[in-house]
């Protein structure tokens, strides 16, 4: 996500990651989450995407919202 991505693209990356998180965890209970190492890794990666994209959003847009 480095480079010259604009805020719109970063927000789209956040939205896509959140859609995946929701679909991966829909109907999942805590024990099923704990028992699935691959799922936990995937969720961590998706949360990293959200965090990195959010951190790179312009200060102007952050101040606006």
HTML snippet that shows the backbone in 3Dmol.js (N, CA, C, O; Angstrom):
<script src="https://3Dmol.org/build/3Dmol-min.js"></script>
<div id="view" style="width:600px;height:400px;position:relative"></div>
<script>
const pdb = `
ATOM      1  N   UNK A   1       0.796  -1.179   0.000  1.00  0.00           N
ATOM      2  CA  UNK A   1       0.000   0.000   0.000  1.00  0.00           C
ATOM      3  C   UNK A   1       0.850   1.259   0.000  1.00  0.00           C
ATOM      4  O   UNK A   1       0.351   2.349   0.277  1.00  0.00           O
ATOM      5  N   UNK A   2       2.084   1.118  -0.298  1.00  0.00           N
ATOM      6  CA  UNK A   2       2.959   2.280  -0.345  1.00  0.00           C
ATOM      7  C   UNK A   2       2.842   2.954  -1.692  1.00  0.00           C
ATOM      8  O   UNK A   2       2.194   2.452  -2.610  1.00  0.00           O
ATOM      9  N   UNK A   3       3.477   4.088  -1.787  1.00  0.00           N
ATOM     10  CA  UNK A   3       3.459   4.782  -3.056  1.00  0.00           C
ATOM     11  C   UNK A   3       2.511   5.954  -3.016  1.00  0.00           C
ATOM     12  O   UNK A   3       2.291   6.572  -1.975  1.00  0.00           O
ATOM     13  N   UNK A   4       1.956   6.242  -4.173  1.00  0.00           N
ATOM     14  CA  UNK A   4       1.132   7.430  -4.315  1.00  0.00           C
ATOM     15  C   UNK A   4      -0.356   7.121  -4.343  1.00  0.00           C
ATOM     16  O   UNK A   4      -1.098   7.708  -5.131  1.00  0.00           O
ATOM     17  N   UNK A   5      -0.789   6.219  -3.504  1.00  0.00           N
ATOM     18  CA  UNK A   5      -2.214   5.941  -3.434  1.00  0.00           C
ATOM     19  C   UNK A   5      -2.925   7.136  -2.833  1.00  0.00           C
ATOM     20  O   UNK A   5      -2.403   7.796  -1.935  1.00  0.00           O
ATOM     21  N   UNK A   6      -4.103   7.407  -3.326  1.00  0.00           N
ATOM     22  CA  UNK A   6      -4.898   8.496  -2.784  1.00  0.00           C
ATOM     23  C   UNK A   6      -5.760   8.010  -1.629  1.00  0.00           C
ATOM     24  O   UNK A   6      -5.866   6.813  -1.362  1.00  0.00           O
ATOM     25  N   UNK A   7      -6.365   8.966  -0.959  1.00  0.00           N
ATOM     26  CA  UNK A   7      -7.234   8.634   0.162  1.00  0.00           C
ATOM     27  C   UNK A   7      -8.369   7.707  -0.251  1.00  0.00           C
ATOM     28  O   UNK A   7      -8.726   6.786   0.483  1.00  0.00           O
ATOM     29  N   UNK A   8      -8.925   7.952  -1.413  1.00  0.00           N
ATOM     30  CA  UNK A   8     -10.047   7.120  -1.884  1.00  0.00           C
ATOM     31  C   UNK A   8      -9.617   5.654  -2.002  1.00  0.00           C
ATOM     32  O   UNK A   8     -10.360   4.756  -1.608  1.00  0.00           O
ATOM     33  N   UNK A   9      -8.428   5.416  -2.540  1.00  0.00           N
ATOM     34  CA  UNK A   9      -7.929   4.046  -2.683  1.00  0.00           C
ATOM     35  C   UNK A   9      -7.647   3.420  -1.320  1.00  0.00           C
ATOM     36  O   UNK A   9      -7.936   2.243  -1.102  1.00  0.00           O
ATOM     37  N   UNK A  10      -7.091   4.197  -0.414  1.00  0.00           N
ATOM     38  CA  UNK A  10      -6.821   3.673   0.925  1.00  0.00           C
ATOM     39  C   UNK A  10      -8.117   3.312   1.638  1.00  0.00           C
ATOM     40  O   UNK A  10      -8.200   2.273   2.293  1.00  0.00           O
ATOM     41  N   UNK A  11      -9.120   4.160   1.514  1.00  0.00           N
ATOM     42  CA  UNK A  11     -10.410   3.868   2.133  1.00  0.00           C
ATOM     43  C   UNK A  11     -11.028   2.627   1.511  1.00  0.00           C
ATOM     44  O   UNK A  11     -11.664   1.836   2.208  1.00  0.00           O
ATOM     45  N   UNK A  12     -10.850   2.449   0.224  1.00  0.00           N
ATOM     46  CA  UNK A  12     -11.360   1.240  -0.436  1.00  0.00           C
ATOM     47  C   UNK A  12     -10.633  -0.001   0.087  1.00  0.00           C
ATOM     48  O   UNK A  12     -11.265  -1.040   0.275  1.00  0.00           O
ATOM     49  N   UNK A  13      -9.334   0.083   0.322  1.00  0.00           N
ATOM     50  CA  UNK A  13      -8.598  -1.047   0.905  1.00  0.00           C
ATOM     51  C   UNK A  13      -9.138  -1.372   2.297  1.00  0.00           C
ATOM     52  O   UNK A  13      -9.291  -2.540   2.652  1.00  0.00           O
ATOM     53  N   UNK A  14      -9.419  -0.348   3.070  1.00  0.00           N
ATOM     54  CA  UNK A  14      -9.995  -0.555   4.407  1.00  0.00           C
ATOM     55  C   UNK A  14     -11.344  -1.240   4.288  1.00  0.00           C
ATOM     56  O   UNK A  14     -11.619  -2.212   4.991  1.00  0.00           O
ATOM     57  N   UNK A  15     -12.180  -0.735   3.400  1.00  0.00           N
ATOM     58  CA  UNK A  15     -13.521  -1.314   3.223  1.00  0.00           C
ATOM     59  C   UNK A  15     -13.441  -2.780   2.806  1.00  0.00           C
ATOM     60  O   UNK A  15     -14.156  -3.623   3.346  1.00  0.00           O
ATOM     61  N   UNK A  16     -12.572  -3.080   1.847  1.00  0.00           N
ATOM     62  CA  UNK A  16     -12.434  -4.461   1.376  1.00  0.00           C
ATOM     63  C   UNK A  16     -11.948  -5.377   2.499  1.00  0.00           C
ATOM     64  O   UNK A  16     -12.450  -6.490   2.655  1.00  0.00           O
ATOM     65  N   UNK A  17     -10.986  -4.917   3.268  1.00  0.00           N
ATOM     66  CA  UNK A  17     -10.477  -5.730   4.375  1.00  0.00           C
ATOM     67  C   UNK A  17     -11.574  -5.991   5.397  1.00  0.00           C
ATOM     68  O   UNK A  17     -11.690  -7.104   5.911  1.00  0.00           O
ATOM     69  N   UNK A  18     -12.379  -4.977   5.694  1.00  0.00           N
ATOM     70  CA  UNK A  18     -13.460  -5.143   6.668  1.00  0.00           C
ATOM     71  C   UNK A  18     -14.534  -6.096   6.150  1.00  0.00           C
ATOM     72  O   UNK A  18     -15.112  -6.860   6.922  1.00  0.00           O
ATOM     73  N   UNK A  19     -14.801  -6.053   4.853  1.00  0.00           N
ATOM     74  CA  UNK A  19     -15.759  -6.996   4.258  1.00  0.00           C
ATOM     75  C   UNK A  19     -15.249  -8.426   4.434  1.00  0.00           C
ATOM     76  O   UNK A  19     -16.021  -9.322   4.774  1.00  0.00           O
ATOM     77  N   UNK A  20     -13.955  -8.642   4.204  1.00  0.00           N
ATOM     78  CA  UNK A  20     -13.374  -9.971   4.367  1.00  0.00           C
ATOM     79  C   UNK A  20     -13.420 -10.410   5.838  1.00  0.00           C
ATOM     80  O   UNK A  20     -13.763 -11.554   6.136  1.00  0.00           O
ATOM     81  N   UNK A  21     -13.081  -9.516   6.732  1.00  0.00           N
ATOM     82  CA  UNK A  21     -13.121  -9.854   8.162  1.00  0.00           C
ATOM     83  C   UNK A  21     -14.530 -10.278   8.544  1.00  0.00           C
ATOM     84  O   UNK A  21     -14.716 -11.285   9.228  1.00  0.00           O
ATOM     85  N   UNK A  22     -15.514  -9.518   8.109  1.00  0.00           N
ATOM     86  CA  UNK A  22     -16.896  -9.852   8.442  1.00  0.00           C
ATOM     87  C   UNK A  22     -17.298 -11.212   7.865  1.00  0.00           C
ATOM     88  O   UNK A  22     -17.943 -12.012   8.541  1.00  0.00           O
ATOM     89  N   UNK A  23     -16.914 -11.464   6.622  1.00  0.00           N
ATOM     90  CA  UNK A  23     -17.307 -12.743   6.011  1.00  0.00           C
ATOM     91  C   UNK A  23     -16.584 -13.920   6.661  1.00  0.00           C
ATOM     92  O   UNK A  23     -17.161 -14.998   6.805  1.00  0.00           O
ATOM     93  N   UNK A  24     -15.326 -13.724   7.055  1.00  0.00           N
ATOM     94  CA  UNK A  24     -14.563 -14.804   7.689  1.00  0.00           C
ATOM     95  C   UNK A  24     -15.074 -15.124   9.088  1.00  0.00           C
ATOM     96  O   UNK A  24     -14.941 -16.259   9.548  1.00  0.00           O
ATOM     97  N   UNK A  25     -15.653 -14.146   9.766  1.00  0.00           N
ATOM     98  CA  UNK A  25     -16.047 -14.342  11.171  1.00  0.00           C
ATOM     99  C   UNK A  25     -17.549 -14.488  11.362  1.00  0.00           C
ATOM    100  O   UNK A  25     -18.001 -14.750  12.476  1.00  0.00           O
ATOM    101  N   UNK A  26     -18.324 -14.325  10.311  1.00  0.00           N
ATOM    102  CA  UNK A  26     -19.769 -14.434  10.423  1.00  0.00           C
ATOM    103  C   UNK A  26     -20.164 -15.821  10.938  1.00  0.00           C
ATOM    104  O   UNK A  26     -19.841 -16.836  10.320  1.00  0.00           O
ATOM    105  N   UNK A  27     -20.850 -15.852  12.054  1.00  0.00           N
ATOM    106  CA  UNK A  27     -21.311 -17.109  12.636  1.00  0.00           C
ATOM    107  C   UNK A  27     -20.238 -17.879  13.380  1.00  0.00           C
ATOM    108  O   UNK A  27     -20.487 -18.994  13.840  1.00  0.00           O
ATOM    109  N   UNK A  28     -19.071 -17.317  13.505  1.00  0.00           N
ATOM    110  CA  UNK A  28     -17.946 -17.995  14.154  1.00  0.00           C
ATOM    111  C   UNK A  28     -17.997 -17.754  15.655  1.00  0.00           C
ATOM    112  O   UNK A  28     -18.198 -16.625  16.102  1.00  0.00           O
ATOM    113  N   UNK A  29     -17.817 -18.812  16.429  1.00  0.00           N
ATOM    114  CA  UNK A  29     -17.740 -18.613  17.873  1.00  0.00           C
ATOM    115  C   UNK A  29     -16.272 -18.524  18.294  1.00  0.00           C
ATOM    116  O   UNK A  29     -15.365 -18.799  17.508  1.00  0.00           O
ATOM    117  N   UNK A  30     -16.064 -18.139  19.536  1.00  0.00           N
ATOM    118  CA  UNK A  30     -14.713 -17.890  20.016  1.00  0.00           C
ATOM    119  C   UNK A  30     -13.836 -19.142  19.926  1.00  0.00           C
ATOM    120  O   UNK A  30     -12.678 -19.057  19.517  1.00  0.00           O
ATOM    121  N   UNK A  31     -14.376 -20.287  20.299  1.00  0.00           N
ATOM    122  CA  UNK A  31     -13.569 -21.511  20.276  1.00  0.00           C
ATOM    123  C   UNK A  31     -13.160 -21.884  18.858  1.00  0.00           C
ATOM    124  O   UNK A  31     -12.037 -22.337  18.638  1.00  0.00           O
ATOM    125  N   UNK A  32     -14.048 -21.702  17.903  1.00  0.00           N
ATOM    126  CA  UNK A  32     -13.711 -21.984  16.508  1.00  0.00           C
ATOM    127  C   UNK A  32     -12.612 -21.038  16.029  1.00  0.00           C
ATOM    128  O   UNK A  32     -11.737 -21.428  15.256  1.00  0.00           O
ATOM    129  N   UNK A  33     -12.668 -19.800  16.495  1.00  0.00           N
ATOM    130  CA  UNK A  33     -11.626 -18.827  16.169  1.00  0.00           C
ATOM    131  C   UNK A  33     -10.285 -19.272  16.749  1.00  0.00           C
ATOM    132  O   UNK A  33      -9.274 -19.285  16.047  1.00  0.00           O
ATOM    133  N   UNK A  34     -10.278 -19.629  18.004  1.00  0.00           N
ATOM    134  CA  UNK A  34      -9.055 -20.056  18.685  1.00  0.00           C
ATOM    135  C   UNK A  34      -8.465 -21.302  18.029  1.00  0.00           C
ATOM    136  O   UNK A  34      -7.245 -21.432  17.922  1.00  0.00           O
ATOM    137  N   UNK A  35      -9.311 -22.199  17.599  1.00  0.00           N
ATOM    138  CA  UNK A  35      -8.861 -23.469  17.030  1.00  0.00           C
ATOM    139  C   UNK A  35      -8.334 -23.350  15.600  1.00  0.00           C
ATOM    140  O   UNK A  35      -7.740 -24.300  15.091  1.00  0.00           O
ATOM    141  N   UNK A  36      -8.534 -22.226  14.951  1.00  0.00           N
ATOM    142  CA  UNK A  36      -8.164 -22.073  13.541  1.00  0.00           C
ATOM    143  C   UNK A  36      -7.009 -21.082  13.397  1.00  0.00           C
ATOM    144  O   UNK A  36      -7.217 -19.878  13.252  1.00  0.00           O
ATOM    145  N   UNK A  37      -5.797 -21.614  13.442  1.00  0.00           N
ATOM    146  CA  UNK A  37      -4.598 -20.779  13.363  1.00  0.00           C
ATOM    147  C   UNK A  37      -4.531 -20.008  12.052  1.00  0.00           C
ATOM    148  O   UNK A  37      -4.168 -18.831  12.046  1.00  0.00           O
ATOM    149  N   UNK A  38      -4.873 -20.651  10.949  1.00  0.00           N
ATOM    150  CA  UNK A  38      -4.819 -19.979   9.648  1.00  0.00           C
ATOM    151  C   UNK A  38      -5.789 -18.799   9.596  1.00  0.00           C
ATOM    152  O   UNK A  38      -5.459 -17.743   9.057  1.00  0.00           O
ATOM    153  N   UNK A  39      -6.970 -18.981  10.150  1.00  0.00           N
ATOM    154  CA  UNK A  39      -7.941 -17.892  10.196  1.00  0.00           C
ATOM    155  C   UNK A  39      -7.405 -16.740  11.028  1.00  0.00           C
ATOM    156  O   UNK A  39      -7.529 -15.581  10.635  1.00  0.00           O
ATOM    157  N   UNK A  40      -6.812 -17.046  12.170  1.00  0.00           N
ATOM    158  CA  UNK A  40      -6.261 -15.989  13.018  1.00  0.00           C
ATOM    159  C   UNK A  40      -5.179 -15.208  12.274  1.00  0.00           C
ATOM    160  O   UNK A  40      -5.138 -13.980  12.357  1.00  0.00           O
ATOM    161  N   UNK A  41      -4.310 -15.899  11.554  1.00  0.00           N
ATOM    162  CA  UNK A  41      -3.281 -15.214  10.776  1.00  0.00           C
ATOM    163  C   UNK A  41      -3.893 -14.330   9.688  1.00  0.00           C
ATOM    164  O   UNK A  41      -3.444 -13.206   9.466  1.00  0.00           O
ATOM    165  N   UNK A  42      -4.913 -14.843   9.020  1.00  0.00           N
ATOM    166  CA  UNK A  42      -5.576 -14.068   7.974  1.00  0.00           C
ATOM    167  C   UNK A  42      -6.209 -12.809   8.557  1.00  0.00           C
ATOM    168  O   UNK A  42      -6.137 -11.738   7.956  1.00  0.00           O
ATOM    169  N   UNK A  43      -6.824 -12.939   9.717  1.00  0.00           N
ATOM    170  CA  UNK A  43      -7.459 -11.788  10.348  1.00  0.00           C
ATOM    171  C   UNK A  43      -6.421 -10.762  10.793  1.00  0.00           C
ATOM    172  O   UNK A  43      -6.648  -9.558  10.673  1.00  0.00           O
ATOM    173  N   UNK A  44      -5.291 -11.230  11.302  1.00  0.00           N
ATOM    174  CA  UNK A  44      -4.222 -10.310  11.683  1.00  0.00           C
ATOM    175  C   UNK A  44      -3.747  -9.538  10.450  1.00  0.00           C
ATOM    176  O   UNK A  44      -3.554  -8.324  10.515  1.00  0.00           O
ATOM    177  N   UNK A  45      -3.561 -10.223   9.350  1.00  0.00           N
ATOM    178  CA  UNK A  45      -3.114  -9.556   8.120  1.00  0.00           C
ATOM    179  C   UNK A  45      -4.132  -8.518   7.662  1.00  0.00           C
ATOM    180  O   UNK A  45      -3.759  -7.412   7.272  1.00  0.00           O
ATOM    181  N   UNK A  46      -5.403  -8.866   7.708  1.00  0.00           N
ATOM    182  CA  UNK A  46      -6.431  -7.921   7.303  1.00  0.00           C
ATOM    183  C   UNK A  46      -6.461  -6.703   8.228  1.00  0.00           C
ATOM    184  O   UNK A  46      -6.665  -5.579   7.768  1.00  0.00           O
ATOM    185  N   UNK A  47      -6.261  -6.919   9.511  1.00  0.00           N
ATOM    186  CA  UNK A  47      -6.212  -5.790  10.445  1.00  0.00           C
ATOM    187  C   UNK A  47      -4.976  -4.925  10.197  1.00  0.00           C
ATOM    188  O   UNK A  47      -5.024  -3.708  10.372  1.00  0.00           O
ATOM    189  N   UNK A  48      -3.878  -5.549   9.791  1.00  0.00           N
ATOM    190  CA  UNK A  48      -2.687  -4.776   9.412  1.00  0.00           C
ATOM    191  C   UNK A  48      -2.985  -3.883   8.209  1.00  0.00           C
ATOM    192  O   UNK A  48      -2.573  -2.724   8.166  1.00  0.00           O
ATOM    193  N   UNK A  49      -3.696  -4.428   7.249  1.00  0.00           N
ATOM    194  CA  UNK A  49      -4.069  -3.652   6.066  1.00  0.00           C
ATOM    195  C   UNK A  49      -4.898  -2.441   6.483  1.00  0.00           C
ATOM    196  O   UNK A  49      -4.669  -1.330   6.006  1.00  0.00           O
ATOM    197  N   UNK A  50      -5.860  -2.660   7.372  1.00  0.00           N
ATOM    198  CA  UNK A  50      -6.690  -1.564   7.855  1.00  0.00           C
ATOM    199  C   UNK A  50      -5.826  -0.510   8.546  1.00  0.00           C
ATOM    200  O   UNK A  50      -5.956   0.683   8.273  1.00  0.00           O
ATOM    201  N   UNK A  51      -4.952  -0.951   9.434  1.00  0.00           N
ATOM    202  CA  UNK A  51      -4.120  -0.022  10.188  1.00  0.00           C
ATOM    203  C   UNK A  51      -3.167   0.768   9.311  1.00  0.00           C
ATOM    204  O   UNK A  51      -3.018   1.978   9.478  1.00  0.00           O
ATOM    205  N   UNK A  52      -2.526   0.089   8.383  1.00  0.00           N
ATOM    206  CA  UNK A  52      -1.582   0.771   7.499  1.00  0.00           C
ATOM    207  C   UNK A  52      -2.290   1.766   6.582  1.00  0.00           C
ATOM    208  O   UNK A  52      -1.799   2.871   6.355  1.00  0.00           O
ATOM    209  N   UNK A  53      -3.440   1.366   6.064  1.00  0.00           N
ATOM    210  CA  UNK A  53      -4.188   2.276   5.199  1.00  0.00           C
ATOM    211  C   UNK A  53      -4.695   3.477   5.987  1.00  0.00           C
ATOM    212  O   UNK A  53      -4.630   4.610   5.511  1.00  0.00           O
ATOM    213  N   UNK A  54      -5.193   3.233   7.178  1.00  0.00           N
ATOM    214  CA  UNK A  54      -5.699   4.332   8.005  1.00  0.00           C
ATOM    215  C   UNK A  54      -4.579   5.299   8.381  1.00  0.00           C
ATOM    216  O   UNK A  54      -4.786   6.512   8.397  1.00  0.00           O
ATOM    217  N   UNK A  55      -3.415   4.775   8.679  1.00  0.00           N
ATOM    218  CA  UNK A  55      -2.286   5.630   9.066  1.00  0.00           C
ATOM    219  C   UNK A  55      -1.804   6.492   7.909  1.00  0.00           C
ATOM    220  O   UNK A  55      -1.209   7.547   8.128  1.00  0.00           O
ATOM    221  N   UNK A  56      -2.054   6.055   6.684  1.00  0.00           N
ATOM    222  CA  UNK A  56      -1.559   6.775   5.515  1.00  0.00           C
ATOM    223  C   UNK A  56      -2.573   7.763   4.942  1.00  0.00           C
ATOM    224  O   UNK A  56      -2.273   8.471   3.981  1.00  0.00           O
ATOM    225  N   UNK A  57      -3.759   7.816   5.523  1.00  0.00           N
ATOM    226  CA  UNK A  57      -4.758   8.775   5.049  1.00  0.00           C
ATOM    227  C   UNK A  57      -4.266  10.183   5.356  1.00  0.00           C
ATOM    228  O   UNK A  57      -3.705  10.434   6.423  1.00  0.00           O
ATOM    229  N   UNK A  58      -4.475  11.078   4.439  1.00  0.00           N
ATOM    230  CA  UNK A  58      -3.967  12.438   4.569  1.00  0.00           C
ATOM    231  C   UNK A  58      -4.501  13.119   5.835  1.00  0.00           C
ATOM    232  O   UNK A  58      -5.618  12.858   6.281  1.00  0.00           O
ATOM    233  N   UNK A  59      -3.674  13.992   6.390  1.00  0.00           N
ATOM    234  CA  UNK A  59      -4.082  14.728   7.595  1.00  0.00           C
ATOM    235  C   UNK A  59      -5.282  15.627   7.295  1.00  0.00           C
ATOM    236  O   UNK A  59      -6.103  15.884   8.176  1.00  0.00           O
ATOM    237  N   UNK A  60      -5.384  16.099   6.063  1.00  0.00           N
ATOM    238  CA  UNK A  60      -6.534  16.927   5.681  1.00  0.00           C
ATOM    239  C   UNK A  60      -7.836  16.149   5.803  1.00  0.00           C
ATOM    240  O   UNK A  60      -8.820  16.655   6.343  1.00  0.00           O
ATOM    241  N   UNK A  61      -7.843  14.932   5.307  1.00  0.00           N
ATOM    242  CA  UNK A  61      -9.060  14.114   5.389  1.00  0.00           C
ATOM    243  C   UNK A  61      -9.340  13.721   6.836  1.00  0.00           C
ATOM    244  O   UNK A  61     -10.494  13.706   7.262  1.00  0.00           O
ATOM    245  N   UNK A  62      -8.299  13.407   7.587  1.00  0.00           N
ATOM    246  CA  UNK A  62      -8.477  13.069   9.007  1.00  0.00           C
ATOM    247  C   UNK A  62      -9.114  14.217   9.756  1.00  0.00           C
ATOM    248  O   UNK A  62     -10.027  14.010  10.556  1.00  0.00           O
ATOM    249  N   UNK A  63      -8.638  15.433   9.503  1.00  0.00           N
ATOM    250  CA  UNK A  63      -9.179  16.608  10.184  1.00  0.00           C
ATOM    251  C   UNK A  63     -10.622  16.875   9.767  1.00  0.00           C
ATOM    252  O   UNK A  63     -11.446  17.302  10.575  1.00  0.00           O
ATOM    253  N   UNK A  64     -10.915  16.617   8.494  1.00  0.00           N
ATOM    254  CA  UNK A  64     -12.270  16.848   7.991  1.00  0.00           C
ATOM    255  C   UNK A  64     -13.272  15.929   8.664  1.00  0.00           C
ATOM    256  O   UNK A  64     -14.401  16.334   8.944  1.00  0.00           O
ATOM    257  N   UNK A  65     -12.864  14.687   8.927  1.00  0.00           N
ATOM    258  CA  UNK A  65     -13.784  13.708   9.499  1.00  0.00           C
ATOM    259  C   UNK A  65     -13.433  13.366  10.924  1.00  0.00           C
ATOM    260  O   UNK A  65     -14.114  12.553  11.549  1.00  0.00           O
TER     261      UNK A  65
END
`;
const viewer = $3Dmol.createViewer("view");
viewer.addModel(pdb, "pdb");
viewer.setStyle({}, {cartoon: {color: "spectrum"}});
viewer.zoomTo();
viewer.render();
</script>
